[in-house]
Amino acid sequence: MKENVPISEKALLTLEEAAEYFSIGINRLRIITADENCPYVLWVGNRRLIKRKPFEEYLYRNHSV
């Protein structure tokens, strides 16, 4: 049986999870993370995963997204 890990404890988030966790729209997340060298994105094939802690730091450093 697969356990459900709370989003706040996950290291990597899907776009849907990140949108819910950070209250940012999926389209805005796609724009923010579009650069292939983005420091808070891990690409698994063509799947984009958000590195939660580095992205949180990015949001705290910026006043708008």
PDB file of N, CA, C, O and CB in Angstrom:
ATOM      1  N   MET A   1       0.840  -1.180   0.000  1.00  0.00           N
ATOM      2  CA  MET A   1       0.000   0.000   0.000  1.00  0.00           C
ATOM      3  C   MET A   1       0.887   1.246   0.000  1.00  0.00           C
ATOM      4  O   MET A   1       1.865   1.320   0.744  1.00  0.00           O
ATOM      5  CB  MET A   1      -0.957  -0.004   1.220  1.00  0.00           C
ATOM      6  N   LYS A   2       0.547   2.199  -0.820  1.00  0.00           N
ATOM      7  CA  LYS A   2       1.303   3.448  -0.944  1.00  0.00           C
ATOM      8  C   LYS A   2       0.820   4.452   0.099  1.00  0.00           C
ATOM      9  O   LYS A   2      -0.378   4.700   0.234  1.00  0.00           O
ATOM     10  CB  LYS A   2       1.163   4.040  -2.372  1.00  0.00           C
ATOM     11  N   GLU A   3       1.778   5.025   0.837  1.00  0.00           N
ATOM     12  CA  GLU A   3       1.434   6.044   1.829  1.00  0.00           C
ATOM     13  C   GLU A   3       1.339   7.411   1.167  1.00  0.00           C
ATOM     14  O   GLU A   3       2.085   7.714   0.235  1.00  0.00           O
ATOM     15  CB  GLU A   3       2.474   6.070   2.969  1.00  0.00           C
ATOM     16  N   ASN A   4       0.424   8.225   1.652  1.00  0.00           N
ATOM     17  CA  ASN A   4       0.323   9.601   1.178  1.00  0.00           C
ATOM     18  C   ASN A   4       1.168  10.486   2.072  1.00  0.00           C
ATOM     19  O   ASN A   4       0.910  10.603   3.270  1.00  0.00           O
ATOM     20  CB  ASN A   4      -1.153  10.084   1.155  1.00  0.00           C
ATOM     21  N   VAL A   5       2.175  11.105   1.488  1.00  0.00           N
ATOM     22  CA  VAL A   5       3.062  12.003   2.221  1.00  0.00           C
ATOM     23  C   VAL A   5       2.492  13.411   2.107  1.00  0.00           C
ATOM     24  O   VAL A   5       2.153  13.842   1.005  1.00  0.00           O
ATOM     25  CB  VAL A   5       4.535  11.937   1.674  1.00  0.00           C
ATOM     26  N   PRO A   6       2.376  14.142   3.223  1.00  0.00           N
ATOM     27  CA  PRO A   6       1.879  15.518   3.154  1.00  0.00           C
ATOM     28  C   PRO A   6       2.778  16.382   2.251  1.00  0.00           C
ATOM     29  O   PRO A   6       3.998  16.217   2.240  1.00  0.00           O
ATOM     30  CB  PRO A   6       1.800  16.131   4.575  1.00  0.00           C
ATOM     31  N   ILE A   7       2.175  17.279   1.514  1.00  0.00           N
ATOM     32  CA  ILE A   7       2.920  18.143   0.599  1.00  0.00           C
ATOM     33  C   ILE A   7       4.028  18.893   1.329  1.00  0.00           C
ATOM     34  O   ILE A   7       5.110  19.091   0.778  1.00  0.00           O
ATOM     35  CB  ILE A   7       1.976  19.136  -0.083  1.00  0.00           C
ATOM     36  N   SER A   8       3.767  19.307   2.549  1.00  0.00           N
ATOM     37  CA  SER A   8       4.760  20.088   3.304  1.00  0.00           C
ATOM     38  C   SER A   8       6.008  19.283   3.647  1.00  0.00           C
ATOM     39  O   SER A   8       7.018  19.864   4.044  1.00  0.00           O
ATOM     40  CB  SER A   8       4.138  20.616   4.581  1.00  0.00           C
ATOM     41  N   GLU A   9       5.964  17.970   3.503  1.00  0.00           N
ATOM     42  CA  GLU A   9       7.114  17.125   3.802  1.00  0.00           C
ATOM     43  C   GLU A   9       7.815  16.603   2.552  1.00  0.00           C
ATOM     44  O   GLU A   9       8.853  15.949   2.656  1.00  0.00           O
ATOM     45  CB  GLU A   9       6.683  15.967   4.651  1.00  0.00           C
ATOM     46  N   LYS A  10       7.267  16.881   1.382  1.00  0.00           N
ATOM     47  CA  LYS A  10       7.862  16.406   0.141  1.00  0.00           C
ATOM     48  C   LYS A  10       8.995  17.333  -0.286  1.00  0.00           C
ATOM     49  O   LYS A  10       8.908  18.550  -0.124  1.00  0.00           O
ATOM     50  CB  LYS A  10       6.799  16.305  -0.968  1.00  0.00           C
ATOM     51  N   ALA A  11      10.053  16.748  -0.831  1.00  0.00           N
ATOM     52  CA  ALA A  11      11.172  17.533  -1.351  1.00  0.00           C
ATOM     53  C   ALA A  11      10.865  18.032  -2.760  1.00  0.00           C
ATOM     54  O   ALA A  11      11.270  19.135  -3.128  1.00  0.00           O
ATOM     55  CB  ALA A  11      12.467  16.697  -1.351  1.00  0.00           C
ATOM     56  N   LEU A  12      10.157  17.233  -3.545  1.00  0.00           N
ATOM     57  CA  LEU A  12       9.816  17.572  -4.925  1.00  0.00           C
ATOM     58  C   LEU A  12       8.300  17.590  -5.084  1.00  0.00           C
ATOM     59  O   LEU A  12       7.597  16.703  -4.598  1.00  0.00           O
ATOM     60  CB  LEU A  12      10.459  16.567  -5.920  1.00  0.00           C
ATOM     61  N   LEU A  13       7.814  18.612  -5.769  1.00  0.00           N
ATOM     62  CA  LEU A  13       6.376  18.765  -5.969  1.00  0.00           C
ATOM     63  C   LEU A  13       6.047  18.778  -7.452  1.00  0.00           C
ATOM     64  O   LEU A  13       6.800  19.333  -8.253  1.00  0.00           O
ATOM     65  CB  LEU A  13       5.868  20.049  -5.298  1.00  0.00           C
ATOM     66  N   THR A  14       4.929  18.172  -7.819  1.00  0.00           N
ATOM     67  CA  THR A  14       4.431  18.313  -9.177  1.00  0.00           C
ATOM     68  C   THR A  14       3.910  19.740  -9.338  1.00  0.00           C
ATOM     69  O   THR A  14       3.758  20.460  -8.351  1.00  0.00           O
ATOM     70  CB  THR A  14       3.313  17.255  -9.490  1.00  0.00           C
ATOM     71  N   LEU A  15       3.641  20.146 -10.556  1.00  0.00           N
ATOM     72  CA  LEU A  15       3.091  21.487 -10.769  1.00  0.00           C
ATOM     73  C   LEU A  15       1.762  21.658 -10.037  1.00  0.00           C
ATOM     74  O   LEU A  15       1.491  22.724  -9.485  1.00  0.00           O
ATOM     75  CB  LEU A  15       2.903  21.756 -12.268  1.00  0.00           C
ATOM     76  N   GLU A  16       0.943  20.625 -10.030  1.00  0.00           N
ATOM     77  CA  GLU A  16      -0.349  20.701  -9.361  1.00  0.00           C
ATOM     78  C   GLU A  16      -0.166  20.859  -7.851  1.00  0.00           C
ATOM     79  O   GLU A  16      -0.847  21.671  -7.225  1.00  0.00           O
ATOM     80  CB  GLU A  16      -1.187  19.451  -9.671  1.00  0.00           C
ATOM     81  N   GLU A  17       0.755  20.080  -7.264  1.00  0.00           N
ATOM     82  CA  GLU A  17       1.016  20.176  -5.836  1.00  0.00           C
ATOM     83  C   GLU A  17       1.604  21.543  -5.483  1.00  0.00           C
ATOM     84  O   GLU A  17       1.214  22.148  -4.485  1.00  0.00           O
ATOM     85  CB  GLU A  17       1.963  19.056  -5.392  1.00  0.00           C
ATOM     86  N   ALA A  18       2.540  22.027  -6.300  1.00  0.00           N
ATOM     87  CA  ALA A  18       3.158  23.327  -6.047  1.00  0.00           C
ATOM     88  C   ALA A  18       2.125  24.447  -6.151  1.00  0.00           C
ATOM     89  O   ALA A  18       2.150  25.388  -5.358  1.00  0.00           O
ATOM     90  CB  ALA A  18       4.311  23.574  -7.032  1.00  0.00           C
ATOM     91  N   ALA A  19       1.228  24.352  -7.114  1.00  0.00           N
ATOM     92  CA  ALA A  19       0.177  25.361  -7.263  1.00  0.00           C
ATOM     93  C   ALA A  19      -0.694  25.408  -6.013  1.00  0.00           C
ATOM     94  O   ALA A  19      -1.040  26.486  -5.529  1.00  0.00           O
ATOM     95  CB  ALA A  19      -0.688  25.068  -8.506  1.00  0.00           C
ATOM     96  N   GLU A  20      -1.043  24.246  -5.497  1.00  0.00           N
ATOM     97  CA  GLU A  20      -1.864  24.184  -4.293  1.00  0.00           C
ATOM     98  C   GLU A  20      -1.091  24.684  -3.070  1.00  0.00           C
ATOM     99  O   GLU A  20      -1.616  25.466  -2.279  1.00  0.00           O
ATOM    100  CB  GLU A  20      -2.352  22.753  -4.058  1.00  0.00           C
ATOM    101  N   TYR A  21       0.138  24.237  -2.921  1.00  0.00           N
ATOM    102  CA  TYR A  21       0.951  24.563  -1.748  1.00  0.00           C
ATOM    103  C   TYR A  21       1.292  26.052  -1.680  1.00  0.00           C
ATOM    104  O   TYR A  21       1.203  26.663  -0.615  1.00  0.00           O
ATOM    105  CB  TYR A  21       2.235  23.741  -1.759  1.00  0.00           C
ATOM    106  N   PHE A  22       1.684  26.638  -2.821  1.00  0.00           N
ATOM    107  CA  PHE A  22       2.129  28.033  -2.849  1.00  0.00           C
ATOM    108  C   PHE A  22       1.026  29.013  -3.254  1.00  0.00           C
ATOM    109  O   PHE A  22       1.251  30.223  -3.252  1.00  0.00           O
ATOM    110  CB  PHE A  22       3.291  28.172  -3.795  1.00  0.00           C
ATOM    111  N   SER A  23      -0.145  28.518  -3.596  1.00  0.00           N
ATOM    112  CA  SER A  23      -1.270  29.357  -4.054  1.00  0.00           C
ATOM    113  C   SER A  23      -0.874  30.193  -5.264  1.00  0.00           C
ATOM    114  O   SER A  23      -1.143  31.392  -5.332  1.00  0.00           O
ATOM    115  CB  SER A  23      -1.756  30.281  -2.919  1.00  0.00           C
ATOM    116  N   ILE A  24      -0.234  29.531  -6.208  1.00  0.00           N
ATOM    117  CA  ILE A  24       0.162  30.147  -7.475  1.00  0.00           C
ATOM    118  C   ILE A  24      -0.436  29.282  -8.579  1.00  0.00           C
ATOM    119  O   ILE A  24      -0.424  28.054  -8.484  1.00  0.00           O
ATOM    120  CB  ILE A  24       1.746  30.267  -7.614  1.00  0.00           C
ATOM    121  N   GLY A  25      -0.955  29.912  -9.614  1.00  0.00           N
ATOM    122  CA  GLY A  25      -1.551  29.163 -10.713  1.00  0.00           C
ATOM    123  C   GLY A  25      -0.535  28.312 -11.461  1.00  0.00           C
ATOM    124  O   GLY A  25       0.648  28.645 -11.519  1.00  0.00           O
ATOM    125  N   ILE A  26      -1.007  27.218 -12.029  1.00  0.00           N
ATOM    126  CA  ILE A  26      -0.137  26.304 -12.777  1.00  0.00           C
ATOM    127  C   ILE A  26       0.501  27.012 -13.962  1.00  0.00           C
ATOM    128  O   ILE A  26       1.683  26.806 -14.237  1.00  0.00           O
ATOM    129  CB  ILE A  26      -0.927  25.080 -13.260  1.00  0.00           C
ATOM    130  N   ASN A  27      -0.257  27.841 -14.666  1.00  0.00           N
ATOM    131  CA  ASN A  27       0.322  28.553 -15.811  1.00  0.00           C
ATOM    132  C   ASN A  27       1.435  29.497 -15.373  1.00  0.00           C
ATOM    133  O   ASN A  27       2.452  29.603 -16.059  1.00  0.00           O
ATOM    134  CB  ASN A  27      -0.762  29.339 -16.555  1.00  0.00           C
ATOM    135  N   ARG A  28       1.266  30.181 -14.247  1.00  0.00           N
ATOM    136  CA  ARG A  28       2.309  31.075 -13.729  1.00  0.00           C
ATOM    137  C   ARG A  28       3.540  30.247 -13.338  1.00  0.00           C
ATOM    138  O   ARG A  28       4.669  30.668 -13.591  1.00  0.00           O
ATOM    139  CB  ARG A  28       1.781  31.896 -12.502  1.00  0.00           C
ATOM    140  N   LEU A  29       3.338  29.092 -12.733  1.00  0.00           N
ATOM    141  CA  LEU A  29       4.462  28.218 -12.386  1.00  0.00           C
ATOM    142  C   LEU A  29       5.212  27.767 -13.634  1.00  0.00           C
ATOM    143  O   LEU A  29       6.441  27.702 -13.636  1.00  0.00           O
ATOM    144  CB  LEU A  29       3.969  26.997 -11.601  1.00  0.00           C
ATOM    145  N   ARG A  30       4.475  27.459 -14.687  1.00  0.00           N
ATOM    146  CA  ARG A  30       5.129  27.057 -15.947  1.00  0.00           C
ATOM    147  C   ARG A  30       5.996  28.190 -16.487  1.00  0.00           C
ATOM    148  O   ARG A  30       7.101  27.947 -16.971  1.00  0.00           O
ATOM    149  CB  ARG A  30       4.073  26.647 -17.005  1.00  0.00           C
ATOM    150  N   ILE A  31       5.505  29.422 -16.410  1.00  0.00           N
ATOM    151  CA  ILE A  31       6.270  30.571 -16.885  1.00  0.00           C
ATOM    152  C   ILE A  31       7.522  30.771 -16.042  1.00  0.00           C
ATOM    153  O   ILE A  31       8.614  30.965 -16.576  1.00  0.00           O
ATOM    154  CB  ILE A  31       5.407  31.837 -16.862  1.00  0.00           C
ATOM    155  N   ILE A  32       7.359  30.722 -14.709  1.00  0.00           N
ATOM    156  CA  ILE A  32       8.481  30.945 -13.799  1.00  0.00           C
ATOM    157  C   ILE A  32       9.560  29.887 -13.981  1.00  0.00           C
ATOM    158  O   ILE A  32      10.749  30.183 -13.860  1.00  0.00           O
ATOM    159  CB  ILE A  32       7.998  30.953 -12.352  1.00  0.00           C
ATOM    160  N   THR A  33       9.154  28.663 -14.268  1.00  0.00           N
ATOM    161  CA  THR A  33      10.098  27.542 -14.328  1.00  0.00           C
ATOM    162  C   THR A  33      10.428  27.105 -15.750  1.00  0.00           C
ATOM    163  O   THR A  33      10.915  25.992 -15.950  1.00  0.00           O
ATOM    164  CB  THR A  33       9.543  26.370 -13.569  1.00  0.00           C
ATOM    165  N   ALA A  34      10.176  27.947 -16.729  1.00  0.00           N
ATOM    166  CA  ALA A  34      10.370  27.561 -18.131  1.00  0.00           C
ATOM    167  C   ALA A  34      11.836  27.387 -18.523  1.00  0.00           C
ATOM    168  O   ALA A  34      12.137  26.585 -19.407  1.00  0.00           O
ATOM    169  CB  ALA A  34       9.741  28.589 -19.025  1.00  0.00           C
ATOM    170  N   ASP A  35      12.743  28.107 -17.898  1.00  0.00           N
ATOM    171  CA  ASP A  35      14.159  28.019 -18.245  1.00  0.00           C
ATOM    172  C   ASP A  35      14.690  26.629 -17.911  1.00  0.00           C
ATOM    173  O   ASP A  35      14.483  26.136 -16.802  1.00  0.00           O
ATOM    174  CB  ASP A  35      14.973  29.102 -17.503  1.00  0.00           C
ATOM    175  N   GLU A  36      15.372  25.995 -18.861  1.00  0.00           N
ATOM    176  CA  GLU A  36      15.885  24.646 -18.626  1.00  0.00           C
ATOM    177  C   GLU A  36      16.976  24.602 -17.554  1.00  0.00           C
ATOM    178  O   GLU A  36      17.263  23.531 -17.020  1.00  0.00           O
ATOM    179  CB  GLU A  36      16.424  24.073 -19.915  1.00  0.00           C
ATOM    180  N   ASN A  37      17.580  25.729 -17.235  1.00  0.00           N
ATOM    181  CA  ASN A  37      18.600  25.793 -16.184  1.00  0.00           C
ATOM    182  C   ASN A  37      18.052  26.372 -14.883  1.00  0.00           C
ATOM    183  O   ASN A  37      18.819  26.831 -14.037  1.00  0.00           O
ATOM    184  CB  ASN A  37      19.781  26.624 -16.655  1.00  0.00           C
ATOM    185  N   CYS A  38      16.758  26.353 -14.725  1.00  0.00           N
ATOM    186  CA  CYS A  38      16.112  26.883 -13.522  1.00  0.00           C
ATOM    187  C   CYS A  38      16.626  26.120 -12.294  1.00  0.00           C
ATOM    188  O   CYS A  38      16.570  24.890 -12.277  1.00  0.00           O
ATOM    189  CB  CYS A  38      14.554  26.774 -13.631  1.00  0.00           C
ATOM    190  N   PRO A  39      17.126  26.824 -11.264  1.00  0.00           N
ATOM    191  CA  PRO A  39      17.748  26.156 -10.118  1.00  0.00           C
ATOM    192  C   PRO A  39      16.775  25.423  -9.194  1.00  0.00           C
ATOM    193  O   PRO A  39      17.217  24.649  -8.344  1.00  0.00           O
ATOM    194  CB  PRO A  39      18.497  27.156  -9.323  1.00  0.00           C
ATOM    195  N   TYR A  40      15.490  25.639  -9.330  1.00  0.00           N
ATOM    196  CA  TYR A  40      14.532  24.975  -8.456  1.00  0.00           C
ATOM    197  C   TYR A  40      13.613  24.027  -9.201  1.00  0.00           C
ATOM    198  O   TYR A  40      12.510  23.728  -8.743  1.00  0.00           O
ATOM    199  CB  TYR A  40      13.713  25.995  -7.731  1.00  0.00           C
ATOM    200  N   VAL A  41      14.078  23.549 -10.366  1.00  0.00           N
ATOM    201  CA  VAL A  41      13.323  22.564 -11.142  1.00  0.00           C
ATOM    202  C   VAL A  41      14.190  21.349 -11.400  1.00  0.00           C
ATOM    203  O   VAL A  41      15.371  21.468 -11.726  1.00  0.00           O
ATOM    204  CB  VAL A  41      12.827  23.167 -12.477  1.00  0.00           C
ATOM    205  N   LEU A  42      13.588  20.175 -11.251  1.00  0.00           N
ATOM    206  CA  LEU A  42      14.229  18.922 -11.619  1.00  0.00           C
ATOM    207  C   LEU A  42      13.411  18.335 -12.753  1.00  0.00           C
ATOM    208  O   LEU A  42      12.216  18.080 -12.600  1.00  0.00           O
ATOM    209  CB  LEU A  42      14.334  17.927 -10.399  1.00  0.00           C
ATOM    210  N   TRP A  43      14.050  18.124 -13.882  1.00  0.00           N
ATOM    211  CA  TRP A  43      13.373  17.528 -15.027  1.00  0.00           C
ATOM    212  C   TRP A  43      13.566  16.022 -14.976  1.00  0.00           C
ATOM    213  O   TRP A  43      14.698  15.541 -14.910  1.00  0.00           O
ATOM    214  CB  TRP A  43      13.906  18.114 -16.367  1.00  0.00           C
ATOM    215  N   VAL A  44      12.485  15.285 -15.006  1.00  0.00           N
ATOM    216  CA  VAL A  44      12.511  13.829 -15.081  1.00  0.00           C
ATOM    217  C   VAL A  44      11.860  13.488 -16.414  1.00  0.00           C
ATOM    218  O   VAL A  44      10.638  13.397 -16.525  1.00  0.00           O
ATOM    219  CB  VAL A  44      11.761  13.137 -13.846  1.00  0.00           C
ATOM    220  N   GLY A  45      12.713  13.301 -17.432  1.00  0.00           N
ATOM    221  CA  GLY A  45      12.195  13.182 -18.789  1.00  0.00           C
ATOM    222  C   GLY A  45      11.605  14.519 -19.183  1.00  0.00           C
ATOM    223  O   GLY A  45      12.303  15.532 -19.166  1.00  0.00           O
ATOM    224  N   ASN A  46      10.327  14.539 -19.540  1.00  0.00           N
ATOM    225  CA  ASN A  46       9.671  15.815 -19.861  1.00  0.00           C
ATOM    226  C   ASN A  46       8.792  16.294 -18.704  1.00  0.00           C
ATOM    227  O   ASN A  46       8.016  17.238 -18.852  1.00  0.00           O
ATOM    228  CB  ASN A  46       8.825  15.674 -21.140  1.00  0.00           C
ATOM    229  N   ARG A  47       8.920  15.639 -17.562  1.00  0.00           N
ATOM    230  CA  ARG A  47       8.141  15.996 -16.376  1.00  0.00           C
ATOM    231  C   ARG A  47       8.917  16.993 -15.520  1.00  0.00           C
ATOM    232  O   ARG A  47      10.089  16.781 -15.210  1.00  0.00           O
ATOM    233  CB  ARG A  47       7.789  14.734 -15.550  1.00  0.00           C
ATOM    234  N   ARG A  48       8.258  18.066 -15.149  1.00  0.00           N
ATOM    235  CA  ARG A  48       8.865  19.146 -14.376  1.00  0.00           C
ATOM    236  C   ARG A  48       8.462  19.008 -12.910  1.00  0.00           C
ATOM    237  O   ARG A  48       7.276  19.042 -12.580  1.00  0.00           O
ATOM    238  CB  ARG A  48       8.443  20.535 -14.934  1.00  0.00           C
ATOM    239  N   LEU A  49       9.461  18.852 -12.030  1.00  0.00           N
ATOM    240  CA  LEU A  49       9.203  18.790 -10.596  1.00  0.00           C
ATOM    241  C   LEU A  49       9.840  20.001  -9.927  1.00  0.00           C
ATOM    242  O   LEU A  49      10.961  20.383 -10.261  1.00  0.00           O
ATOM    243  CB  LEU A  49       9.747  17.468  -9.983  1.00  0.00           C
ATOM    244  N   ILE A  50       9.132  20.593  -8.995  1.00  0.00           N
ATOM    245  CA  ILE A  50       9.595  21.786  -8.297  1.00  0.00           C
ATOM    246  C   ILE A  50      10.301  21.367  -7.015  1.00  0.00           C
ATOM    247  O   ILE A  50       9.747  20.626  -6.203  1.00  0.00           O
ATOM    248  CB  ILE A  50       8.415  22.749  -7.990  1.00  0.00           C
ATOM    249  N   LYS A  51      11.537  21.851  -6.841  1.00  0.00           N
ATOM    250  CA  LYS A  51      12.273  21.613  -5.595  1.00  0.00           C
ATOM    251  C   LYS A  51      11.695  22.577  -4.562  1.00  0.00           C
ATOM    252  O   LYS A  51      11.887  23.789  -4.656  1.00  0.00           O
ATOM    253  CB  LYS A  51      13.846  21.820  -5.780  1.00  0.00           C
ATOM    254  N   ARG A  52      10.984  22.026  -3.572  1.00  0.00           N
ATOM    255  CA  ARG A  52      10.185  22.835  -2.654  1.00  0.00           C
ATOM    256  C   ARG A  52      11.001  23.880  -1.902  1.00  0.00           C
ATOM    257  O   ARG A  52      10.646  25.059  -1.933  1.00  0.00           O
ATOM    258  CB  ARG A  52       9.494  21.944  -1.669  1.00  0.00           C
ATOM    259  N   LYS A  53      12.078  23.492  -1.229  1.00  0.00           N
ATOM    260  CA  LYS A  53      12.829  24.447  -0.407  1.00  0.00           C
ATOM    261  C   LYS A  53      13.490  25.549  -1.241  1.00  0.00           C
ATOM    262  O   LYS A  53      13.352  26.722  -0.892  1.00  0.00           O
ATOM    263  CB  LYS A  53      13.890  23.713   0.396  1.00  0.00           C
ATOM    264  N   PRO A  54      14.210  25.222  -2.339  1.00  0.00           N
ATOM    265  CA  PRO A  54      14.775  26.317  -3.145  1.00  0.00           C
ATOM    266  C   PRO A  54      13.699  27.252  -3.720  1.00  0.00           C
ATOM    267  O   PRO A  54      13.923  28.456  -3.837  1.00  0.00           O
ATOM    268  CB  PRO A  54      15.604  25.739  -4.287  1.00  0.00           C
ATOM    269  N   PHE A  55      12.532  26.696  -4.078  1.00  0.00           N
ATOM    270  CA  PHE A  55      11.470  27.543  -4.618  1.00  0.00           C
ATOM    271  C   PHE A  55      10.889  28.436  -3.528  1.00  0.00           C
ATOM    272  O   PHE A  55      10.560  29.593  -3.788  1.00  0.00           O
ATOM    273  CB  PHE A  55      10.362  26.685  -5.249  1.00  0.00           C
ATOM    274  N   GLU A  56      10.758  27.912  -2.307  1.00  0.00           N
ATOM    275  CA  GLU A  56      10.312  28.741  -1.183  1.00  0.00           C
ATOM    276  C   GLU A  56      11.264  29.911  -0.978  1.00  0.00           C
ATOM    277  O   GLU A  56      10.825  31.043  -0.776  1.00  0.00           O
ATOM    278  CB  GLU A  56      10.210  27.903   0.108  1.00  0.00           C
ATOM    279  N   GLU A  57      12.567  29.643  -1.029  1.00  0.00           N
ATOM    280  CA  GLU A  57      13.571  30.699  -0.865  1.00  0.00           C
ATOM    281  C   GLU A  57      13.441  31.734  -1.969  1.00  0.00           C
ATOM    282  O   GLU A  57      13.537  32.934  -1.711  1.00  0.00           O
ATOM    283  CB  GLU A  57      14.989  30.105  -0.860  1.00  0.00           C
ATOM    284  N   TYR A  58      13.221  31.278  -3.204  1.00  0.00           N
ATOM    285  CA  TYR A  58      13.018  32.193  -4.322  1.00  0.00           C
ATOM    286  C   TYR A  58      11.820  33.105  -4.059  1.00  0.00           C
ATOM    287  O   TYR A  58      11.898  34.313  -4.280  1.00  0.00           O
ATOM    288  CB  TYR A  58      12.815  31.408  -5.629  1.00  0.00           C
ATOM    289  N   LEU A  59      10.719  32.531  -3.589  1.00  0.00           N
ATOM    290  CA  LEU A  59       9.521  33.329  -3.323  1.00  0.00           C
ATOM    291  C   LEU A  59       9.744  34.331  -2.200  1.00  0.00           C
ATOM    292  O   LEU A  59       9.239  35.451  -2.272  1.00  0.00           O
ATOM    293  CB  LEU A  59       8.355  32.422  -2.976  1.00  0.00           C
ATOM    294  N   TYR A  60      10.486  33.956  -1.167  1.00  0.00           N
ATOM    295  CA  TYR A  60      10.755  34.868  -0.053  1.00  0.00           C
ATOM    296  C   TYR A  60      11.660  36.039  -0.474  1.00  0.00           C
ATOM    297  O   TYR A  60      11.575  37.126   0.099  1.00  0.00           O
ATOM    298  CB  TYR A  60      11.402  34.100   1.104  1.00  0.00           C
ATOM    299  N   ARG A  61      12.519  35.817  -1.466  1.00  0.00           N
ATOM    300  CA  ARG A  61      13.430  36.869  -1.929  1.00  0.00           C
ATOM    301  C   ARG A  61      12.744  37.854  -2.874  1.00  0.00           C
ATOM    302  O   ARG A  61      13.234  38.970  -3.045  1.00  0.00           O
ATOM    303  CB  ARG A  61      14.632  36.248  -2.624  1.00  0.00           C
ATOM    304  N   ASN A  62      11.636  37.477  -3.485  1.00  0.00           N
ATOM    305  CA  ASN A  62      10.964  38.312  -4.468  1.00  0.00           C
ATOM    306  C   ASN A  62       9.672  38.875  -3.914  1.00  0.00           C
ATOM    307  O   ASN A  62       9.015  38.248  -3.083  1.00  0.00           O
ATOM    308  CB  ASN A  62      10.690  37.525  -5.734  1.00  0.00           C
ATOM    309  N   HIS A  63       9.311  40.062  -4.377  1.00  0.00           N
ATOM    310  CA  HIS A  63       8.091  40.688  -3.884  1.00  0.00           C
ATOM    311  C   HIS A  63       6.890  40.465  -4.822  1.00  0.00           C
ATOM    312  O   HIS A  63       5.759  40.790  -4.463  1.00  0.00           O
ATOM    313  CB  HIS A  63       8.326  42.177  -3.693  1.00  0.00           C
ATOM    314  N   SER A  64       7.132  39.919  -6.009  1.00  0.00           N
ATOM    315  CA  SER A  64       6.026  39.585  -6.912  1.00  0.00           C
ATOM    316  C   SER A  64       6.469  38.493  -7.876  1.00  0.00           C
ATOM    317  O   SER A  64       7.654  38.341  -8.171  1.00  0.00           O
ATOM    318  CB  SER A  64       5.545  40.839  -7.694  1.00  0.00           C
ATOM    319  N   VAL A  65       5.487  37.739  -8.357  1.00  0.00           N
ATOM    320  CA  VAL A  65       5.760  36.688  -9.353  1.00  0.00           C
ATOM    321  C   VAL A  65       4.778  36.800 -10.480  1.00  0.00           C
ATOM    322  O   VAL A  65       4.829  36.013 -11.425  1.00  0.00           O
ATOM    323  CB  VAL A  65       5.692  35.281  -8.725  1.00  0.00           C
TER     324      VAL A  65
END
